[in-house]
Amino acid sequence: MKFVLSHALCPEGMEKLQSKAEVFVANDGDPNNYIDRMRDADAVILRIAKIDRRAIENSPNLKVIGKTGVGYDSIDVAAAAERGIPVVITPGANNRSVAEHAVAMMFALSKNLLEGHAETVTGNFTAARGLGKAFEVLGKKAGFIGLGAIGRETARICRGLGMETLACDPFLTKEQIEGEGCAWRADYEEMLGECDFVSVHVPLLPETKGMIGERHLAQMKKTAMIINCARGGIVDEQALADALNSGLIAGAGVDVFGEEPPAADNPLLGAKNILVSPHSAAQTKEAVVNMALMCVEGCFAVLNGAKWPHVAERSVYDHPRWR
């Protein structure tokens, strides 16, 4: 079996893969740049990379696409499905890591750690102590837009810290949300004004793109903070930067951007009271190993004719190739 990788996996993943397959590592996020390798590939595994219709259609032997993670907006799933190519994803492999990252951002912002650090190292020790911006999370309300596996894990941690949790998810009933320990809200806009923290946990889809914009941020408390460890594009970046710079909201934690890496002139990079990270919430040692091993296992299963359950689009198995 021939595998093409946009980038190398962790040592554990590479060992598992190389024990059964011939592997080419491109170190390039666009398979169109190594289409000669793609033409012979049985499988491609993507990390920080995209694959479009052109690359898929010019890979005649391709039988499976693997993605280390759960987000697959960088993959033309429709083009893959037309050719009977499953897109293997790794749900559950990084839940805890992303949840901890989101909560870590809540802590860093609520304790004003960034400003405190900056002032202390520049000699403003006394001034830094008297900023008066830090607050406890105990008793605060955390609202979750989306209560999938990562949202649920984040909410559990927040409740363990003594926070009250609220959630809106159109795919869950009121009873299901309440069963997870969250107060149910029918509409996320209804929830925004109640919360001290708003945490985003939805995939990037046409209907979620820009779902948090200027109007929505204006509904939040001036003391509130928003966390996005889901996908760039869900929160309007210019609107968020404007809200932070004008004091409309108190802070934001952002792990994801509409364009990655973000351009130097991305408005969020110079915004006030923001904590950014390089799409690294799922990059803990544990999650990286879990995602790599699960992805490799799924790709091998598909190549051996199994209908691996963890795929982006289950209808791919209705393709004649799978009958």
N, C-alpha and C positions, 0 to 999 in steps of 0.2 A: 504494500500500500504506500502511496506517495502523498505526503502531507506538505502543504505550504503554510508557513506561519508568518503573520505580519511582523511579529516580534517573538523572541524566545519566551517560553514559559519558565516558571521557577524550576530549579533542579529536579524536584520530585516529579513535576509534570513532564519534563524533558526525558527523564529516565524511563517513565512509563511509556511515553510515545515512541522513543527510539528503540525500545525492546521489540517492537512489532512493525515498525514502519521506517521508510526512508523519509528524511525530514530536510526541508530547505527553509532557512530563516531569512526573511527578506530585510528586516529592520526598516520597513517602509509601510506606511499606513494606507497606501493605495495600490491594490493588486493590478491595476492597469499599467503600473510601472514595471511589473515583472510578469507580463501576460504570457511570455514564453514558458515560464515555470507553471503558470496556472493551466495551460493547455494540457499538461500531463497529470495534473493533480487529481487525486481521488477525493481529497478533503482540504479545506482551508480553515485555519483557526485564526480568529481576529482578536486582538487586544484593543489598543487604541488605534482603530482603523475603520475604514468604510469599504463597502463593496457595492457597486452599482450594477445596473442591468447589463451594461457593456461588458464588464469583467465576467459576470456570470454567464452570459451568452457566448463568450469567447473561451469558456472552460468546458469543453465537450465531455470530459471524463468526470467532472465534478459531481459527487454524490451526496456530500454533506458539507454544511458550513457550521463551524463552531464559534461560539462567542463566550468569552470568559466574563460572565456577568448576566444580569437579567434584562438590561436595556438593549434593544435591537433596532433603535431608530437609525442607526448607521448602516443598516443592511436593507437591501431591496428585497424584502420578504416575498412580495408578490411575484417578482421575477424568478425567485428561487422556487416558489410553489408551482409556478407554471411548468417547471422542468422536473417536478417531483423531488426537489432537494430540500430536506428538512434543515431548519436552522436550530441547532442545539444550543440551549441556554442553560444557566446554572442557578435556578431558583433555590433560595435557602442557604447557598454557600457563603454569602456575605452579609446575611441579615444582622447578626450581632455587631459586626464591625461598623456597618453604616449607622446603625442605631446608636452605638457608643459615640461615633463621630458627631452626630447631630446633637446629642446631649452635651458632649464636650464643648461644642460651640455655644450652647445655651449657658454653660458655666462660665466660659471665658468672657462672654458678653455681659452676663449679669454681675460678674466680679470686676468688670472694666480692666481686665488684665493687660490688654494691649497698650492702652494709654498709661496705665500704672507702670508698666515695664519701660516704655519709652521715656517717661518723665524721670524715673529713678536713675536710669543709666546715663542721662544727661545732667545729673546733679540736682534735679528738682525733687529731692526726697520729701521734704516737708510739704511742698505743694501737692505732690502725688498722693500723700496720705489724706489730704483734705479735699479731694475732688468731690466726694460725697455722691458718687454715681453707682456704687456697688449696692446690690440688694440680694436678699435670700430668695431661693426658688420655692421654699416651703410655702404651701398654700396658694401658689400662683396657678393660673389656668394655662394649660397648653392645648392648643387646638390643632387637630391633625386633618389635613386635606388629603384624603386617601388613607385607608386603614388596611392595606395589604400586609404581607408578612413583615416588612421592615417597619412600617408604621405601627403595627401592633407591638413589635419588640421595643420600639422607641417609647411608645406610650407606657409599656410595663415598667421600663426604667424610670420614667417620669413619676409614675405613681409610687414607685419605691422610694422616691425622694420626697414624697409628701405633696406632690402636685395634683391638681384636679385636671382630668383629661376630658376633652370633647372631641368629637369626630364627625366628619361628613364623608360618606362614600356611596355613590349612586349604585354600586354593585352589591351593597350589603343592606339588609333590613334593619329597622330600628332595634329589633330584638337581638340581632347578631352583634351590632355595635355595642349595645348595652351589655351583652354577654361578655364582651371583651373588657368591660370595666370603664367604658367611655360614655359620657352623656351624648345622646344622639342629636344631631342637627340635620335638618332636611336639606339645607343649602349652605354652602361654604361661606357665602356672603353674609348670611345671618350670623355666622359664628365669629367673623373677623373682629367685630367691635368688642367682643367679650374677653378676648384672649390677651395674656401677657406675652405668650410665645405662640407663633404660628409655624408649624412644621409641614413642609410639602413632601408628599410621598405618592405621587402619581407618575405614570409614564408620560413621555412626550408623544402626544397624538395631535391630530388636527384640532380636536375639540379642547385640548388642554394647553395648546400653544398660546402664550400670553394671557392665561386665565387670571393672573395676578398683575394688574396694571395700575395706572394712576388712580382710577376711581376706587379700586379695591384697597389700595394702600391708604387712601384718605379715610376709609372706614375704620382703620385700626386705631388703637389708643396711641397717643403721643409717646407713651412709655413702653410700647410694645416692640417686640423684636421678631424678625422672620428668619427662618432657617430653610435653606434649600440644598439638600443632599440628594435630590432626585435627578433632574435633568435641566440643563440650560435651555432657555426658551420658554419655560413654563412661567417664569417671572420676567416681566418686561425690565430689562437691565437699565435703560435710561430712566424709566419711571422710578425704579428702586433707588438709583443714585440721586435723583432729584428729591425723593422723599427723605433720604438720609441727610443730604446737604441742607435741606430746609428745616430739618427738625420735625418733619411730619410724623416720623417714627423714630424710635430711639437707637435701633441697631439692626444688623443683619449678619448672618453667617452664610456664606456661599461657597459650595464645593464644586459647582458645575457652571459652565458658561455656554452661551449660544454658539460661540466659536471657540474651539480649543486647539492649541493654547489661545488664550484671549489676546487680542491685539493690544499694543502698548497704550492705545488711546481708548480702551474700553472704559466707559464711565465709572464702572464699579471699582476699578483699581485705585482711583483717586478719591473715592467717596469717604465721607466722615463715618466714624463708628461702624466700620465693616471689618469682618474677619473673613479672609478668603483662603482657600486651600486648593491644590491643583488636581481636582477630581480624584482625591486620594482616600475618600472615606472607606472604600472597599479594599484598600491596599495594605491591610495589616498582614503580617506573616501568615496568620492562620487562614484568613480569607483567601489569600493568593493561592495557597496550596489547595484549599478546598475547591476553589473555582477551576484550577488547572486540572486536577484529577477527575472532577466530575465532567468537565468538558471533553477530556480525552476519552473517558469511559463511554460517554454518549456517542461520540464520533465513531469509535470502534464498533459499538453496538449497531449503529445505522449501516456501517459498511458490511457488517455481517448479516444484514437483512432484518434486524429487529426494529420494531416500531417504538423507538425510544420515546418515553412519555414527555420528557422535558424539552419541548420544542416551541418555537415562537408561534407557529400556526399548525394546529392539529389537522386541519383539512388537507394538508399536504399528502396525508396517507390515502386520500381518495384518488390520487393521481394513478393513471394506468400502470405506472412503474411498480406500484405497491399492491396490485391486485394479483 
